[in-house]
């Protein structure tokens, strides 16, 4: 995954999951990549699971719980568009929703 500066977010911040498809052990669901949600809460830091999977030294990464509306994830025609889905996503996968 390309290295960008990691941005810190606060609850209520609108974020987008980076739309990358790197090979390997990835902890970010493909169906959420490129989707926009809201930080529901900030969790603690954990060792990077993508590095741990390859038995590499793992730097600590901040974990966020992000809430997505079903219409954002599956499209406006989904059965319950205003329902939500929460996912825990590591900081390097998130960018401000307004980022280019």
Phi and psi restraints in degrees (range 20) as a CNS / XPLOR table:
assign (resid 1 and name C) (resid 2 and name N)
       (resid 2 and name CA) (resid 2 and name C) 1.0 -59.6 20.0 2
assign (resid 2 and name N) (resid 2 and name CA)
       (resid 2 and name C) (resid 3 and name N) 1.0 140.9 20.0 2
assign (resid 2 and name C) (resid 3 and name N)
       (resid 3 and name CA) (resid 3 and name C) 1.0 -89.1 20.0 2
assign (resid 3 and name N) (resid 3 and name CA)
       (resid 3 and name C) (resid 4 and name N) 1.0 124.0 20.0 2
assign (resid 3 and name C) (resid 4 and name N)
       (resid 4 and name CA) (resid 4 and name C) 1.0 -126.2 20.0 2
assign (resid 4 and name N) (resid 4 and name CA)
       (resid 4 and name C) (resid 5 and name N) 1.0 158.2 20.0 2
assign (resid 4 and name C) (resid 5 and name N)
       (resid 5 and name CA) (resid 5 and name C) 1.0 -59.9 20.0 2
assign (resid 5 and name N) (resid 5 and name CA)
       (resid 5 and name C) (resid 6 and name N) 1.0 136.9 20.0 2
assign (resid 5 and name C) (resid 6 and name N)
       (resid 6 and name CA) (resid 6 and name C) 1.0 -81.5 20.0 2
assign (resid 6 and name N) (resid 6 and name CA)
       (resid 6 and name C) (resid 7 and name N) 1.0 128.6 20.0 2
assign (resid 6 and name C) (resid 7 and name N)
       (resid 7 and name CA) (resid 7 and name C) 1.0 -97.4 20.0 2
assign (resid 7 and name N) (resid 7 and name CA)
       (resid 7 and name C) (resid 8 and name N) 1.0 138.5 20.0 2
assign (resid 7 and name C) (resid 8 and name N)
       (resid 8 and name CA) (resid 8 and name C) 1.0 -87.1 20.0 2
assign (resid 8 and name N) (resid 8 and name CA)
       (resid 8 and name C) (resid 9 and name N) 1.0 139.1 20.0 2
assign (resid 8 and name C) (resid 9 and name N)
       (resid 9 and name CA) (resid 9 and name C) 1.0 -120.6 20.0 2
assign (resid 9 and name N) (resid 9 and name CA)
       (resid 9 and name C) (resid 10 and name N) 1.0 157.7 20.0 2
assign (resid 9 and name C) (resid 10 and name N)
       (resid 10 and name CA) (resid 10 and name C) 1.0 -118.1 20.0 2
assign (resid 10 and name N) (resid 10 and name CA)
       (resid 10 and name C) (resid 11 and name N) 1.0 159.4 20.0 2
assign (resid 10 and name C) (resid 11 and name N)
       (resid 11 and name CA) (resid 11 and name C) 1.0 -53.6 20.0 2
assign (resid 11 and name N) (resid 11 and name CA)
       (resid 11 and name C) (resid 12 and name N) 1.0 137.7 20.0 2
assign (resid 11 and name C) (resid 12 and name N)
       (resid 12 and name CA) (resid 12 and name C) 1.0 94.0 20.0 2
assign (resid 12 and name N) (resid 12 and name CA)
       (resid 12 and name C) (resid 13 and name N) 1.0 -11.7 20.0 2
assign (resid 12 and name C) (resid 13 and name N)
       (resid 13 and name CA) (resid 13 and name C) 1.0 -70.1 20.0 2
assign (resid 13 and name N) (resid 13 and name CA)
       (resid 13 and name C) (resid 14 and name N) 1.0 137.2 20.0 2
assign (resid 13 and name C) (resid 14 and name N)
       (resid 14 and name CA) (resid 14 and name C) 1.0 -84.7 20.0 2
assign (resid 14 and name N) (resid 14 and name CA)
       (resid 14 and name C) (resid 15 and name N) 1.0 127.6 20.0 2
assign (resid 14 and name C) (resid 15 and name N)
       (resid 15 and name CA) (resid 15 and name C) 1.0 -131.0 20.0 2
assign (resid 15 and name N) (resid 15 and name CA)
       (resid 15 and name C) (resid 16 and name N) 1.0 159.5 20.0 2
assign (resid 15 and name C) (resid 16 and name N)
       (resid 16 and name CA) (resid 16 and name C) 1.0 -123.3 20.0 2
assign (resid 16 and name N) (resid 16 and name CA)
       (resid 16 and name C) (resid 17 and name N) 1.0 139.4 20.0 2
assign (resid 16 and name C) (resid 17 and name N)
       (resid 17 and name CA) (resid 17 and name C) 1.0 -78.7 20.0 2
assign (resid 17 and name N) (resid 17 and name CA)
       (resid 17 and name C) (resid 18 and name N) 1.0 129.4 20.0 2
assign (resid 17 and name C) (resid 18 and name N)
       (resid 18 and name CA) (resid 18 and name C) 1.0 -60.0 20.0 2
assign (resid 18 and name N) (resid 18 and name CA)
       (resid 18 and name C) (resid 19 and name N) 1.0 137.2 20.0 2
assign (resid 18 and name C) (resid 19 and name N)
       (resid 19 and name CA) (resid 19 and name C) 1.0 -92.8 20.0 2
assign (resid 19 and name N) (resid 19 and name CA)
       (resid 19 and name C) (resid 20 and name N) 1.0 67.3 20.0 2
assign (resid 19 and name C) (resid 20 and name N)
       (resid 20 and name CA) (resid 20 and name C) 1.0 -111.4 20.0 2
assign (resid 20 and name N) (resid 20 and name CA)
       (resid 20 and name C) (resid 21 and name N) 1.0 153.1 20.0 2
assign (resid 20 and name C) (resid 21 and name N)
       (resid 21 and name CA) (resid 21 and name C) 1.0 -131.7 20.0 2
assign (resid 21 and name N) (resid 21 and name CA)
       (resid 21 and name C) (resid 22 and name N) 1.0 60.8 20.0 2
assign (resid 21 and name C) (resid 22 and name N)
       (resid 22 and name CA) (resid 22 and name C) 1.0 -73.7 20.0 2
assign (resid 22 and name N) (resid 22 and name CA)
       (resid 22 and name C) (resid 23 and name N) 1.0 153.5 20.0 2
assign (resid 22 and name C) (resid 23 and name N)
       (resid 23 and name CA) (resid 23 and name C) 1.0 -75.5 20.0 2
assign (resid 23 and name N) (resid 23 and name CA)
       (resid 23 and name C) (resid 24 and name N) 1.0 163.6 20.0 2
assign (resid 23 and name C) (resid 24 and name N)
       (resid 24 and name CA) (resid 24 and name C) 1.0 107.4 20.0 2
assign (resid 24 and name N) (resid 24 and name CA)
       (resid 24 and name C) (resid 25 and name N) 1.0 -164.9 20.0 2
assign (resid 24 and name C) (resid 25 and name N)
       (resid 25 and name CA) (resid 25 and name C) 1.0 -82.7 20.0 2
assign (resid 25 and name N) (resid 25 and name CA)
       (resid 25 and name C) (resid 26 and name N) 1.0 102.4 20.0 2
assign (resid 25 and name C) (resid 26 and name N)
       (resid 26 and name CA) (resid 26 and name C) 1.0 -117.6 20.0 2
assign (resid 26 and name N) (resid 26 and name CA)
       (resid 26 and name C) (resid 27 and name N) 1.0 134.7 20.0 2
assign (resid 26 and name C) (resid 27 and name N)
       (resid 27 and name CA) (resid 27 and name C) 1.0 -98.9 20.0 2
assign (resid 27 and name N) (resid 27 and name CA)
       (resid 27 and name C) (resid 28 and name N) 1.0 9.4 20.0 2
assign (resid 27 and name C) (resid 28 and name N)
       (resid 28 and name CA) (resid 28 and name C) 1.0 -109.9 20.0 2
assign (resid 28 and name N) (resid 28 and name CA)
       (resid 28 and name C) (resid 29 and name N) 1.0 120.9 20.0 2
assign (resid 28 and name C) (resid 29 and name N)
       (resid 29 and name CA) (resid 29 and name C) 1.0 -59.2 20.0 2
assign (resid 29 and name N) (resid 29 and name CA)
       (resid 29 and name C) (resid 30 and name N) 1.0 134.9 20.0 2
assign (resid 29 and name C) (resid 30 and name N)
       (resid 30 and name CA) (resid 30 and name C) 1.0 -60.2 20.0 2
assign (resid 30 and name N) (resid 30 and name CA)
       (resid 30 and name C) (resid 31 and name N) 1.0 -34.6 20.0 2
assign (resid 30 and name C) (resid 31 and name N)
       (resid 31 and name CA) (resid 31 and name C) 1.0 -70.2 20.0 2
assign (resid 31 and name N) (resid 31 and name CA)
       (resid 31 and name C) (resid 32 and name N) 1.0 -11.0 20.0 2
assign (resid 31 and name C) (resid 32 and name N)
       (resid 32 and name CA) (resid 32 and name C) 1.0 -100.0 20.0 2
assign (resid 32 and name N) (resid 32 and name CA)
       (resid 32 and name C) (resid 33 and name N) 1.0 -10.2 20.0 2
assign (resid 32 and name C) (resid 33 and name N)
       (resid 33 and name CA) (resid 33 and name C) 1.0 -67.5 20.0 2
assign (resid 33 and name N) (resid 33 and name CA)
       (resid 33 and name C) (resid 34 and name N) 1.0 128.7 20.0 2
assign (resid 33 and name C) (resid 34 and name N)
       (resid 34 and name CA) (resid 34 and name C) 1.0 88.0 20.0 2
assign (resid 34 and name N) (resid 34 and name CA)
       (resid 34 and name C) (resid 35 and name N) 1.0 -5.0 20.0 2
assign (resid 34 and name C) (resid 35 and name N)
       (resid 35 and name CA) (resid 35 and name C) 1.0 -90.7 20.0 2
assign (resid 35 and name N) (resid 35 and name CA)
       (resid 35 and name C) (resid 36 and name N) 1.0 153.7 20.0 2
assign (resid 35 and name C) (resid 36 and name N)
       (resid 36 and name CA) (resid 36 and name C) 1.0 -108.5 20.0 2
assign (resid 36 and name N) (resid 36 and name CA)
       (resid 36 and name C) (resid 37 and name N) 1.0 137.5 20.0 2
assign (resid 36 and name C) (resid 37 and name N)
       (resid 37 and name CA) (resid 37 and name C) 1.0 -146.3 20.0 2
assign (resid 37 and name N) (resid 37 and name CA)
       (resid 37 and name C) (resid 38 and name N) 1.0 -169.5 20.0 2
assign (resid 37 and name C) (resid 38 and name N)
       (resid 38 and name CA) (resid 38 and name C) 1.0 -124.3 20.0 2
assign (resid 38 and name N) (resid 38 and name CA)
       (resid 38 and name C) (resid 39 and name N) 1.0 134.6 20.0 2
assign (resid 38 and name C) (resid 39 and name N)
       (resid 39 and name CA) (resid 39 and name C) 1.0 -64.8 20.0 2
assign (resid 39 and name N) (resid 39 and name CA)
       (resid 39 and name C) (resid 40 and name N) 1.0 118.0 20.0 2
assign (resid 39 and name C) (resid 40 and name N)
       (resid 40 and name CA) (resid 40 and name C) 1.0 -85.0 20.0 2
assign (resid 40 and name N) (resid 40 and name CA)
       (resid 40 and name C) (resid 41 and name N) 1.0 -40.1 20.0 2
assign (resid 40 and name C) (resid 41 and name N)
       (resid 41 and name CA) (resid 41 and name C) 1.0 -160.8 20.0 2
assign (resid 41 and name N) (resid 41 and name CA)
       (resid 41 and name C) (resid 42 and name N) 1.0 157.7 20.0 2
assign (resid 41 and name C) (resid 42 and name N)
       (resid 42 and name CA) (resid 42 and name C) 1.0 -98.4 20.0 2
assign (resid 42 and name N) (resid 42 and name CA)
       (resid 42 and name C) (resid 43 and name N) 1.0 126.0 20.0 2
assign (resid 42 and name C) (resid 43 and name N)
       (resid 43 and name CA) (resid 43 and name C) 1.0 -100.6 20.0 2
assign (resid 43 and name N) (resid 43 and name CA)
       (resid 43 and name C) (resid 44 and name N) 1.0 -176.7 20.0 2
assign (resid 43 and name C) (resid 44 and name N)
       (resid 44 and name CA) (resid 44 and name C) 1.0 -82.6 20.0 2
assign (resid 44 and name N) (resid 44 and name CA)
       (resid 44 and name C) (resid 45 and name N) 1.0 -179.1 20.0 2
assign (resid 44 and name C) (resid 45 and name N)
       (resid 45 and name CA) (resid 45 and name C) 1.0 -89.2 20.0 2
assign (resid 45 and name N) (resid 45 and name CA)
       (resid 45 and name C) (resid 46 and name N) 1.0 144.7 20.0 2
assign (resid 45 and name C) (resid 46 and name N)
       (resid 46 and name CA) (resid 46 and name C) 1.0 -133.6 20.0 2
assign (resid 46 and name N) (resid 46 and name CA)
       (resid 46 and name C) (resid 47 and name N) 1.0 158.2 20.0 2
assign (resid 46 and name C) (resid 47 and name N)
       (resid 47 and name CA) (resid 47 and name C) 1.0 -61.9 20.0 2
assign (resid 47 and name N) (resid 47 and name CA)
       (resid 47 and name C) (resid 48 and name N) 1.0 140.2 20.0 2
assign (resid 47 and name C) (resid 48 and name N)
       (resid 48 and name CA) (resid 48 and name C) 1.0 -59.9 20.0 2
assign (resid 48 and name N) (resid 48 and name CA)
       (resid 48 and name C) (resid 49 and name N) 1.0 110.6 20.0 2
assign (resid 48 and name C) (resid 49 and name N)
       (resid 49 and name CA) (resid 49 and name C) 1.0 -67.6 20.0 2
assign (resid 49 and name N) (resid 49 and name CA)
       (resid 49 and name C) (resid 50 and name N) 1.0 -24.4 20.0 2
assign (resid 49 and name C) (resid 50 and name N)
       (resid 50 and name CA) (resid 50 and name C) 1.0 -70.1 20.0 2
assign (resid 50 and name N) (resid 50 and name CA)
       (resid 50 and name C) (resid 51 and name N) 1.0 -31.5 20.0 2
assign (resid 50 and name C) (resid 51 and name N)
       (resid 51 and name CA) (resid 51 and name C) 1.0 -80.2 20.0 2
assign (resid 51 and name N) (resid 51 and name CA)
       (resid 51 and name C) (resid 52 and name N) 1.0 -41.1 20.0 2
assign (resid 51 and name C) (resid 52 and name N)
       (resid 52 and name CA) (resid 52 and name C) 1.0 -59.2 20.0 2
assign (resid 52 and name N) (resid 52 and name CA)
       (resid 52 and name C) (resid 53 and name N) 1.0 -34.9 20.0 2
assign (resid 52 and name C) (resid 53 and name N)
       (resid 53 and name CA) (resid 53 and name C) 1.0 -60.1 20.0 2
assign (resid 53 and name N) (resid 53 and name CA)
       (resid 53 and name C) (resid 54 and name N) 1.0 -25.3 20.0 2
assign (resid 53 and name C) (resid 54 and name N)
       (resid 54 and name CA) (resid 54 and name C) 1.0 -107.0 20.0 2
assign (resid 54 and name N) (resid 54 and name CA)
       (resid 54 and name C) (resid 55 and name N) 1.0 13.8 20.0 2
assign (resid 54 and name C) (resid 55 and name N)
       (resid 55 and name CA) (resid 55 and name C) 1.0 58.0 20.0 2
assign (resid 55 and name N) (resid 55 and name CA)
       (resid 55 and name C) (resid 56 and name N) 1.0 37.5 20.0 2
assign (resid 55 and name C) (resid 56 and name N)
       (resid 56 and name CA) (resid 56 and name C) 1.0 -98.5 20.0 2
assign (resid 56 and name N) (resid 56 and name CA)
       (resid 56 and name C) (resid 57 and name N) 1.0 157.8 20.0 2
assign (resid 56 and name C) (resid 57 and name N)
       (resid 57 and name CA) (resid 57 and name C) 1.0 -58.2 20.0 2
assign (resid 57 and name N) (resid 57 and name CA)
       (resid 57 and name C) (resid 58 and name N) 1.0 133.3 20.0 2
assign (resid 57 and name C) (resid 58 and name N)
       (resid 58 and name CA) (resid 58 and name C) 1.0 -113.3 20.0 2
assign (resid 58 and name N) (resid 58 and name CA)
       (resid 58 and name C) (resid 59 and name N) 1.0 116.6 20.0 2
assign (resid 58 and name C) (resid 59 and name N)
       (resid 59 and name CA) (resid 59 and name C) 1.0 -73.2 20.0 2
assign (resid 59 and name N) (resid 59 and name CA)
       (resid 59 and name C) (resid 60 and name N) 1.0 150.8 20.0 2
assign (resid 59 and name C) (resid 60 and name N)
       (resid 60 and name CA) (resid 60 and name C) 1.0 -73.2 20.0 2
assign (resid 60 and name N) (resid 60 and name CA)
       (resid 60 and name C) (resid 61 and name N) 1.0 140.3 20.0 2
assign (resid 60 and name C) (resid 61 and name N)
       (resid 61 and name CA) (resid 61 and name C) 1.0 -128.9 20.0 2
assign (resid 61 and name N) (resid 61 and name CA)
       (resid 61 and name C) (resid 62 and name N) 1.0 141.5 20.0 2
assign (resid 61 and name C) (resid 62 and name N)
       (resid 62 and name CA) (resid 62 and name C) 1.0 -72.6 20.0 2
assign (resid 62 and name N) (resid 62 and name CA)
       (resid 62 and name C) (resid 63 and name N) 1.0 139.9 20.0 2
assign (resid 62 and name C) (resid 63 and name N)
       (resid 63 and name CA) (resid 63 and name C) 1.0 -112.5 20.0 2
assign (resid 63 and name N) (resid 63 and name CA)
       (resid 63 and name C) (resid 64 and name N) 1.0 137.5 20.0 2
assign (resid 63 and name C) (resid 64 and name N)
       (resid 64 and name CA) (resid 64 and name C) 1.0 -122.3 20.0 2
assign (resid 64 and name N) (resid 64 and name CA)
       (resid 64 and name C) (resid 65 and name N) 1.0 145.2 20.0 2
assign (resid 64 and name C) (resid 65 and name N)
       (resid 65 and name CA) (resid 65 and name C) 1.0 -98.1 20.0 2
assign (resid 65 and name N) (resid 65 and name CA)
       (resid 65 and name C) (resid 66 and name N) 1.0 119.6 20.0 2
assign (resid 65 and name C) (resid 66 and name N)
       (resid 66 and name CA) (resid 66 and name C) 1.0 -114.5 20.0 2
assign (resid 66 and name N) (resid 66 and name CA)
       (resid 66 and name C) (resid 67 and name N) 1.0 134.9 20.0 2
assign (resid 66 and name C) (resid 67 and name N)
       (resid 67 and name CA) (resid 67 and name C) 1.0 -104.7 20.0 2
assign (resid 67 and name N) (resid 67 and name CA)
       (resid 67 and name C) (resid 68 and name N) 1.0 129.1 20.0 2
assign (resid 67 and name C) (resid 68 and name N)
       (resid 68 and name CA) (resid 68 and name C) 1.0 -119.0 20.0 2
assign (resid 68 and name N) (resid 68 and name CA)
       (resid 68 and name C) (resid 69 and name N) 1.0 139.1 20.0 2
assign (resid 68 and name C) (resid 69 and name N)
       (resid 69 and name CA) (resid 69 and name C) 1.0 -78.5 20.0 2
assign (resid 69 and name N) (resid 69 and name CA)
       (resid 69 and name C) (resid 70 and name N) 1.0 144.0 20.0 2
assign (resid 69 and name C) (resid 70 and name N)
       (resid 70 and name CA) (resid 70 and name C) 1.0 -59.2 20.0 2
assign (resid 70 and name N) (resid 70 and name CA)
       (resid 70 and name C) (resid 71 and name N) 1.0 -33.4 20.0 2
assign (resid 70 and name C) (resid 71 and name N)
       (resid 71 and name CA) (resid 71 and name C) 1.0 -62.4 20.0 2
assign (resid 71 and name N) (resid 71 and name CA)
       (resid 71 and name C) (resid 72 and name N) 1.0 -33.9 20.0 2
assign (resid 71 and name C) (resid 72 and name N)
       (resid 72 and name CA) (resid 72 and name C) 1.0 -69.4 20.0 2
assign (resid 72 and name N) (resid 72 and name CA)
       (resid 72 and name C) (resid 73 and name N) 1.0 -39.5 20.0 2
assign (resid 72 and name C) (resid 73 and name N)
       (resid 73 and name CA) (resid 73 and name C) 1.0 -78.2 20.0 2
assign (resid 73 and name N) (resid 73 and name CA)
       (resid 73 and name C) (resid 74 and name N) 1.0 -46.4 20.0 2
assign (resid 73 and name C) (resid 74 and name N)
       (resid 74 and name CA) (resid 74 and name C) 1.0 -113.0 20.0 2
assign (resid 74 and name N) (resid 74 and name CA)
       (resid 74 and name C) (resid 75 and name N) 1.0 -2.9 20.0 2
assign (resid 74 and name C) (resid 75 and name N)
       (resid 75 and name CA) (resid 75 and name C) 1.0 100.4 20.0 2
assign (resid 75 and name N) (resid 75 and name CA)
       (resid 75 and name C) (resid 76 and name N) 1.0 158.1 20.0 2
assign (resid 75 and name C) (resid 76 and name N)
       (resid 76 and name CA) (resid 76 and name C) 1.0 -62.8 20.0 2
assign (resid 76 and name N) (resid 76 and name CA)
       (resid 76 and name C) (resid 77 and name N) 1.0 -22.0 20.0 2
assign (resid 76 and name C) (resid 77 and name N)
       (resid 77 and name CA) (resid 77 and name C) 1.0 -83.0 20.0 2
assign (resid 77 and name N) (resid 77 and name CA)
       (resid 77 and name C) (resid 78 and name N) 1.0 4.0 20.0 2
assign (resid 77 and name C) (resid 78 and name N)
       (resid 78 and name CA) (resid 78 and name C) 1.0 -68.2 20.0 2
assign (resid 78 and name N) (resid 78 and name CA)
       (resid 78 and name C) (resid 79 and name N) 1.0 161.0 20.0 2
assign (resid 78 and name C) (resid 79 and name N)
       (resid 79 and name CA) (resid 79 and name C) 1.0 -59.6 20.0 2
assign (resid 79 and name N) (resid 79 and name CA)
       (resid 79 and name C) (resid 80 and name N) 1.0 -41.7 20.0 2
assign (resid 79 and name C) (resid 80 and name N)
       (resid 80 and name CA) (resid 80 and name C) 1.0 -131.6 20.0 2
assign (resid 80 and name N) (resid 80 and name CA)
       (resid 80 and name C) (resid 81 and name N) 1.0 78.3 20.0 2
assign (resid 80 and name C) (resid 81 and name N)
       (resid 81 and name CA) (resid 81 and name C) 1.0 -61.3 20.0 2
assign (resid 81 and name N) (resid 81 and name CA)
       (resid 81 and name C) (resid 82 and name N) 1.0 -26.0 20.0 2
assign (resid 81 and name C) (resid 82 and name N)
       (resid 82 and name CA) (resid 82 and name C) 1.0 -91.7 20.0 2
assign (resid 82 and name N) (resid 82 and name CA)
       (resid 82 and name C) (resid 83 and name N) 1.0 -5.4 20.0 2
assign (resid 82 and name C) (resid 83 and name N)
       (resid 83 and name CA) (resid 83 and name C) 1.0 -64.6 20.0 2
assign (resid 83 and name N) (resid 83 and name CA)
       (resid 83 and name C) (resid 84 and name N) 1.0 162.2 20.0 2
assign (resid 83 and name C) (resid 84 and name N)
       (resid 84 and name CA) (resid 84 and name C) 1.0 -124.6 20.0 2
assign (resid 84 and name N) (resid 84 and name CA)
       (resid 84 and name C) (resid 85 and name N) 1.0 160.4 20.0 2
assign (resid 84 and name C) (resid 85 and name N)
       (resid 85 and name CA) (resid 85 and name C) 1.0 -130.6 20.0 2
assign (resid 85 and name N) (resid 85 and name CA)
       (resid 85 and name C) (resid 86 and name N) 1.0 130.3 20.0 2
assign (resid 85 and name C) (resid 86 and name N)
       (resid 86 and name CA) (resid 86 and name C) 1.0 -105.1 20.0 2
assign (resid 86 and name N) (resid 86 and name CA)
       (resid 86 and name C) (resid 87 and name N) 1.0 139.4 20.0 2
assign (resid 86 and name C) (resid 87 and name N)
       (resid 87 and name CA) (resid 87 and name C) 1.0 -138.1 20.0 2
assign (resid 87 and name N) (resid 87 and name CA)
       (resid 87 and name C) (resid 88 and name N) 1.0 144.6 20.0 2
assign (resid 87 and name C) (resid 88 and name N)
       (resid 88 and name CA) (resid 88 and name C) 1.0 -96.5 20.0 2
assign (resid 88 and name N) (resid 88 and name CA)
       (resid 88 and name C) (resid 89 and name N) 1.0 121.2 20.0 2
assign (resid 88 and name C) (resid 89 and name N)
       (resid 89 and name CA) (resid 89 and name C) 1.0 -131.1 20.0 2
assign (resid 89 and name N) (resid 89 and name CA)
       (resid 89 and name C) (resid 90 and name N) 1.0 135.3 20.0 2
assign (resid 89 and name C) (resid 90 and name N)
       (resid 90 and name CA) (resid 90 and name C) 1.0 -75.3 20.0 2
assign (resid 90 and name N) (resid 90 and name CA)
       (resid 90 and name C) (resid 91 and name N) 1.0 149.0 20.0 2
assign (resid 90 and name C) (resid 91 and name N)
       (resid 91 and name CA) (resid 91 and name C) 1.0 -50.2 20.0 2
assign (resid 91 and name N) (resid 91 and name CA)
       (resid 91 and name C) (resid 92 and name N) 1.0 -43.8 20.0 2
assign (resid 91 and name C) (resid 92 and name N)
       (resid 92 and name CA) (resid 92 and name C) 1.0 -61.4 20.0 2
assign (resid 92 and name N) (resid 92 and name CA)
       (resid 92 and name C) (resid 93 and name N) 1.0 -18.0 20.0 2
assign (resid 92 and name C) (resid 93 and name N)
       (resid 93 and name CA) (resid 93 and name C) 1.0 -87.8 20.0 2
assign (resid 93 and name N) (resid 93 and name CA)
       (resid 93 and name C) (resid 94 and name N) 1.0 -5.7 20.0 2
assign (resid 93 and name C) (resid 94 and name N)
       (resid 94 and name CA) (resid 94 and name C) 1.0 -109.5 20.0 2
assign (resid 94 and name N) (resid 94 and name CA)
       (resid 94 and name C) (resid 95 and name N) 1.0 146.0 20.0 2
assign (resid 94 and name C) (resid 95 and name N)
       (resid 95 and name CA) (resid 95 and name C) 1.0 -140.4 20.0 2
assign (resid 95 and name N) (resid 95 and name CA)
       (resid 95 and name C) (resid 96 and name N) 1.0 158.6 20.0 2
assign (resid 95 and name C) (resid 96 and name N)
       (resid 96 and name CA) (resid 96 and name C) 1.0 -56.4 20.0 2
assign (resid 96 and name N) (resid 96 and name CA)
       (resid 96 and name C) (resid 97 and name N) 1.0 143.1 20.0 2
assign (resid 96 and name C) (resid 97 and name N)
       (resid 97 and name CA) (resid 97 and name C) 1.0 -60.6 20.0 2
assign (resid 97 and name N) (resid 97 and name CA)
       (resid 97 and name C) (resid 98 and name N) 1.0 -26.8 20.0 2
assign (resid 97 and name C) (resid 98 and name N)
       (resid 98 and name CA) (resid 98 and name C) 1.0 -87.5 20.0 2
assign (resid 98 and name N) (resid 98 and name CA)
       (resid 98 and name C) (resid 99 and name N) 1.0 1.0 20.0 2
assign (resid 98 and name C) (resid 99 and name N)
       (resid 99 and name CA) (resid 99 and name C) 1.0 -64.7 20.0 2
assign (resid 99 and name N) (resid 99 and name CA)
       (resid 99 and name C) (resid 100 and name N) 1.0 147.1 20.0 2
